[in-house]
Amino acid sequence: MKSSQKISKGLILAGGKGTRLAPLTYDWLEDKTKFPKALIPVHNKPIIEWLVDWFVKNGIIDIYIAINKQHKEDFKAWKNSSPQVANIQFLVEGKNGGTFLPLLTLPRKWFNEPIVMSYGDELKDFDLRKMIQQHLDSEATITMGIRQVNNPKPYGQVLIREKHIIKFVKDKNQLISSSVDAGIYIVNPDIKEYDDGRNFQMMEDRYPWLIINKELDYFLLRGRWFDCGNWQSYEEAIKNW
């Protein structure tokens, strides 16, 4: 890929139910999310807004946010009340289709070049431009941001040998590495060739084939990263972000 190419488009996945942050986000009596976790505040600013600002800081100014339809009004209200620093559109999902399906439902004319994709329940602050440049200089279909952590059990683990990803494991009972999937990716539109036609598809189900075909690269994050998906990590973000 030509290194002179730039990336200005991004996708944020914010359609999760947020059950791990109950009762803040979840109504057990009605079995539904009452508040999207991407709109939970950290220092009086929603997580999603921190992410958008970080995207813009790194040149990502055309952004889709994948959301669940039951939270459409919540996100519209947030967008209307927040500073308009980027072109933001919503990709509304009727039900959870997994982390891979939003890539398939993006408008083809929009997703016709590499994009940045991030989970919407994490706070990140590192040099995204370096990650983008590495991807553009490579032959990878996906470049995955990875992070070394003390407790890899809650995350997908990445085993690296001779500067290549050779294995990805999601099983919490199988520890292979302290390097984990940090929920940030640079993705080429070619990834759509890995569509298997199902209504629920996860990104990690593509990794074995990408590894075999040598299309999965990695970038080691050097900076701040907080997973806000559960109470312990959310509390840590409140204290240290």
One Martini backbone bead per residue (centre of mass of N, CA, C, O) as a GRO file, in nm:
protein
  241
    1MET     BB    1   0.099   0.034   0.019
    2LYS     BB    2   0.078   0.366   0.011
    3SER     BB    3   0.231   0.591   0.231
    4SER     BB    4   0.078   0.861   0.124
    5GLN     BB    5  -0.158   0.772   0.250
    6LYS     BB    6  -0.458   0.859   0.415
    7ILE     BB    7  -0.649   0.871   0.729
    8SER     BB    8  -1.009   0.991   0.807
    9LYS     BB    9  -1.155   0.727   0.905
   10GLY     BB   10  -1.414   0.608   1.146
   11LEU     BB   11  -1.498   0.343   1.391
   12ILE     BB   12  -1.744   0.303   1.653
   13LEU     BB   13  -1.821   0.067   1.904
   14ALA     BB   14  -2.167   0.122   2.068
   15GLY     BB   15  -2.375  -0.159   2.102
   16GLY     BB   16  -2.359  -0.250   2.378
   17LYS     BB   17  -2.515  -0.348   2.687
   18GLY     BB   18  -2.353  -0.326   2.972
   19THR     BB   19  -2.366  -0.560   3.200
   20ARG     BB   20  -2.090  -0.506   3.367
   21LEU     BB   21  -2.233  -0.210   3.467
   22ALA     BB   22  -2.417  -0.304   3.660
   23PRO     BB   23  -2.680  -0.080   3.723
   24LEU     BB   24  -2.601   0.165   3.541
   25THR     BB   25  -2.690   0.013   3.242
   26TYR     BB   26  -2.903  -0.199   3.378
   27ASP     BB   27  -3.231  -0.367   3.346
   28TRP     BB   28  -3.335  -0.654   3.488
   29LEU     BB   29  -3.649  -0.644   3.472
   30GLU     BB   30  -3.634  -0.575   3.140
   31ASP     BB   31  -3.383  -0.676   2.989
   32LYS     BB   32  -3.218  -0.389   2.953
   33THR     BB   33  -3.074  -0.115   2.841
   34LYS     BB   34  -3.062   0.221   2.988
   35PHE     BB   35  -2.740   0.279   2.931
   36PRO     BB   36  -2.482   0.363   2.752
   37LYS     BB   37  -2.145   0.316   2.807
   38ALA     BB   38  -2.031   0.541   2.607
   39LEU     BB   39  -2.191   0.771   2.803
   40ILE     BB   40  -2.013   0.745   3.024
   41PRO     BB   41  -1.848   0.924   3.258
   42VAL     BB   42  -1.523   1.099   3.253
   43HIS     BB   43  -1.490   1.376   3.387
   44ASN     BB   44  -1.766   1.494   3.252
   45LYS     BB   45  -1.708   1.286   3.002
   46PRO     BB   46  -1.775   1.096   2.760
   47ILE     BB   47  -1.619   0.840   2.620
   48ILE     BB   48  -1.694   0.906   2.322
   49GLU     BB   49  -1.567   1.194   2.334
   50TRP     BB   50  -1.279   1.113   2.382
   51LEU     BB   51  -1.253   0.951   2.120
   52VAL     BB   52  -1.319   1.169   1.916
   53ASP     BB   53  -1.094   1.365   1.998
   54TRP     BB   54  -0.866   1.162   1.935
   55PHE     BB   55  -0.924   1.126   1.642
   56VAL     BB   56  -0.894   1.423   1.555
   57LYS     BB   57  -0.599   1.457   1.657
   58ASN     BB   58  -0.534   1.208   1.425
   59GLY     BB   59  -0.729   1.282   1.154
   60ILE     BB   60  -1.022   1.178   1.243
   61ILE     BB   61  -1.329   1.326   1.084
   62ASP     BB   62  -1.487   1.058   0.977
   63ILE     BB   63  -1.768   0.927   1.164
   64TYR     BB   64  -1.878   0.618   1.285
   65ILE     BB   65  -2.151   0.499   1.501
   66ALA     BB   66  -2.228   0.205   1.655
   67ILE     BB   67  -2.572   0.135   1.738
   68ASN     BB   68  -2.846   0.092   1.921
   69LYS     BB   69  -3.174   0.167   1.871
   70GLN     BB   70  -3.245   0.218   2.185
   71HIS     BB   71  -3.000   0.465   2.172
   72LYS     BB   72  -3.053   0.690   1.965
   73GLU     BB   73  -3.149   0.932   2.144
   74ASP     BB   74  -2.901   0.949   2.325
   75PHE     BB   75  -2.695   1.011   2.094
   76LYS     BB   76  -2.835   1.258   1.978
   77ALA     BB   77  -2.817   1.428   2.235
   78TRP     BB   78  -2.513   1.427   2.251
   79LYS     BB   79  -2.449   1.552   1.975
   80ASN     BB   80  -2.618   1.821   2.024
   81SER     BB   81  -2.430   1.893   2.298
   82SER     BB   82  -2.171   1.872   2.139
   83PRO     BB   83  -1.898   1.936   1.987
   84GLN     BB   84  -1.828   2.000   1.636
   85VAL     BB   85  -1.537   1.818   1.534
   86ALA     BB   86  -1.708   1.619   1.345
   87ASN     BB   87  -1.825   1.381   1.122
   88ILE     BB   88  -2.129   1.239   1.243
   89GLN     BB   89  -2.250   0.902   1.228
   90PHE     BB   90  -2.505   0.652   1.234
   91LEU     BB   91  -2.508   0.295   1.304
   92VAL     BB   92  -2.802   0.117   1.308
   93GLU     BB   93  -2.896  -0.148   1.524
   94GLY     BB   94  -3.133  -0.386   1.597
   95LYS     BB   95  -2.898  -0.589   1.671
   96ASN     BB   96  -2.655  -0.783   1.776
   97GLY     BB   97  -2.377  -0.857   1.532
   98GLY     BB   98  -2.117  -0.784   1.636
   99THR     BB   99  -1.782  -0.671   1.551
  100PHE     BB  100  -1.806  -0.724   1.223
  101LEU     BB  101  -2.081  -0.629   1.092
  102PRO     BB  102  -2.041  -0.317   1.067
  103LEU     BB  103  -1.842  -0.341   0.824
  104LEU     BB  104  -2.075  -0.456   0.628
  105THR     BB  105  -2.286  -0.195   0.677
  106LEU     BB  106  -2.129  -0.004   0.551
  107PRO     BB  107  -2.091   0.209   0.319
  108ARG     BB  108  -1.925   0.149   0.031
  109LYS     BB  109  -1.837   0.447  -0.040
  110TRP     BB  110  -1.694   0.476   0.238
  111PHE     BB  111  -1.573   0.169   0.253
  112ASN     BB  112  -1.293   0.227   0.024
  113GLU     BB  113  -1.093   0.246   0.270
  114PRO     BB  114  -0.908   0.289   0.520
  115ILE     BB  115  -0.973   0.236   0.873
  116VAL     BB  116  -1.067   0.319   1.195
  117MET     BB  117  -1.112   0.098   1.484
  118SER     BB  118  -1.324   0.113   1.787
  119TYR     BB  119  -1.399   0.079   2.090
  120GLY     BB  120  -1.650   0.246   2.312
  121ASP     BB  121  -1.515   0.140   2.620
  122GLU     BB  122  -1.245   0.317   2.568
  123LEU     BB  123  -0.937   0.463   2.664
  124LYS     BB  124  -0.719   0.668   2.453
  125ASP     BB  125  -0.345   0.761   2.445
  126PHE     BB  126  -0.184   0.768   2.142
  127ASP     BB  127   0.002   0.731   1.846
  128LEU     BB  128  -0.193   0.681   1.576
  129ARG     BB  129  -0.017   0.768   1.335
  130LYS     BB  130   0.188   0.537   1.360
  131MET     BB  131  -0.009   0.308   1.309
  132ILE     BB  132  -0.100   0.402   1.033
  133GLN     BB  133   0.177   0.401   0.893
  134GLN     BB  134   0.238   0.104   0.933
  135HIS     BB  135   0.000   0.001   0.770
  136LEU     BB  136   0.065   0.149   0.496
  137ASP     BB  137   0.358  -0.008   0.485
  138SER     BB  138   0.191  -0.260   0.454
  139GLU     BB  139   0.007  -0.585   0.382
  140ALA     BB  140  -0.224  -0.549   0.564
  141THR     BB  141  -0.562  -0.574   0.655
  142ILE     BB  142  -0.480  -0.583   0.968
  143THR     BB  143  -0.420  -0.367   1.248
  144MET     BB  144  -0.336  -0.440   1.580
  145GLY     BB  145  -0.378  -0.334   1.890
  146ILE     BB  146  -0.148  -0.377   2.158
  147ARG     BB  147  -0.122  -0.497   2.508
  148GLN     BB  148   0.044  -0.502   2.812
  149VAL     BB  149  -0.056  -0.715   3.086
  150ASN     BB  150  -0.113  -0.862   3.397
  151ASN     BB  151  -0.427  -0.945   3.307
  152PRO     BB  152  -0.536  -1.141   3.028
  153LYS     BB  153  -0.812  -1.295   3.071
  154PRO     BB  154  -1.035  -1.073   2.960
  155TYR     BB  155  -0.871  -1.122   2.691
  156GLY     BB  156  -0.732  -1.129   2.396
  157GLN     BB  157  -0.461  -1.323   2.296
  158VAL     BB  158  -0.117  -1.261   2.182
  159LEU     BB  159   0.107  -1.438   1.980
  160ILE     BB  160   0.461  -1.375   1.939
  161ARG     BB  161   0.686  -1.438   1.651
  162GLU     BB  162   0.906  -1.278   1.483
  163LYS     BB  163   0.698  -1.025   1.445
  164HIS     BB  164   0.447  -1.232   1.460
  165ILE     BB  165   0.135  -1.347   1.442
  166ILE     BB  166   0.040  -1.694   1.553
  167LYS     BB  167  -0.184  -1.628   1.789
  168PHE     BB  168  -0.532  -1.654   1.907
  169VAL     BB  169  -0.692  -1.609   2.239
  170LYS     BB  170  -1.009  -1.621   2.432
  171ASP     BB  171  -0.953  -1.816   2.650
  172LYS     BB  172  -0.937  -1.783   2.998
  173ASN     BB  173  -0.794  -2.082   3.048
  174GLN     BB  174  -0.573  -1.969   2.831
  175LEU     BB  175  -0.233  -1.899   2.870
  176ILE     BB  176   0.005  -1.727   2.628
  177SER     BB  177  -0.009  -1.407   2.711
  178SER     BB  178   0.041  -1.045   2.779
  179SER     BB  179  -0.082  -0.992   2.505
  180VAL     BB  180  -0.346  -0.773   2.388
  181ASP     BB  181  -0.639  -0.681   2.272
  182ALA     BB  182  -0.712  -0.315   2.242
  183GLY     BB  183  -0.952  -0.217   2.041
  184ILE     BB  184  -0.758  -0.138   1.783
  185TYR     BB  185  -0.785  -0.053   1.425
  186ILE     BB  186  -0.673  -0.125   1.096
  187VAL     BB  187  -0.891  -0.127   0.800
  188ASN     BB  188  -0.960  -0.295   0.519
  189PRO     BB  189  -1.201  -0.360   0.276
  190ASP     BB  190  -1.110  -0.664   0.230
  191ILE     BB  191  -1.253  -0.790   0.484
  192LYS     BB  192  -1.529  -0.859   0.338
  193GLU     BB  193  -1.429  -1.147   0.234
  194TYR     BB  194  -1.496  -1.272   0.543
  195ASP     BB  195  -1.780  -1.327   0.490
  196ASP     BB  196  -2.033  -1.581   0.613
  197GLY     BB  197  -2.355  -1.468   0.635
  198ARG     BB  198  -2.409  -1.404   0.916
  199ASN     BB  199  -2.580  -1.225   1.185
  200PHE     BB  200  -2.320  -1.322   1.362
  201GLN     BB  201  -2.000  -1.146   1.396
  202MET     BB  202  -1.662  -1.183   1.480
  203MET     BB  203  -1.351  -1.069   1.456
  204GLU     BB  204  -1.184  -1.317   1.582
  205ASP     BB  205  -1.286  -1.528   1.360
  206ARG     BB  206  -1.068  -1.409   1.143
  207TYR     BB  207  -0.774  -1.450   1.248
  208PRO     BB  208  -0.680  -1.731   1.152
  209TRP     BB  209  -0.687  -1.650   0.848
  210LEU     BB  210  -0.506  -1.400   0.864
  211ILE     BB  211  -0.259  -1.552   0.970
  212ILE     BB  212  -0.223  -1.754   0.740
  213ASN     BB  213  -0.221  -1.499   0.520
  214LYS     BB  214  -0.059  -1.257   0.641
  215GLU     BB  215  -0.291  -1.006   0.741
  216LEU     BB  216  -0.182  -0.976   1.049
  217ASP     BB  217  -0.103  -0.709   1.242
  218TYR     BB  218   0.096  -0.508   1.479
  219PHE     BB  219   0.063  -0.265   1.760
  220LEU     BB  220   0.236  -0.115   2.016
  221LEU     BB  221   0.123   0.034   2.290
  222ARG     BB  222   0.230   0.378   2.390
  223GLY     BB  223   0.028   0.453   2.659
  224ARG     BB  224  -0.295   0.518   2.718
  225TRP     BB  225  -0.520   0.254   2.867
  226PHE     BB  226  -0.882   0.199   2.914
  227ASP     BB  227  -1.101  -0.032   3.036
  228CYS     BB  228  -1.468   0.036   3.087
  229GLY     BB  229  -1.644  -0.252   3.112
  230ASN     BB  230  -1.592  -0.241   3.426
  231TRP     BB  231  -1.571  -0.147   3.750
  232GLN     BB  232  -1.264  -0.164   3.792
  233SER     BB  233  -1.176  -0.011   3.528
  234TYR     BB  234  -1.347   0.241   3.574
  235GLU     BB  235  -1.214   0.327   3.840
  236GLU     BB  236  -0.931   0.357   3.721
  237ALA     BB  237  -1.005   0.581   3.520
  238ILE     BB  238  -1.100   0.790   3.725
  239LYS     BB  239  -0.816   0.805   3.872
  240ASN     BB  240  -0.602   0.812   3.592
  241TRP     BB  241  -0.713   1.002   3.346
   0.00000   0.00000   0.00000
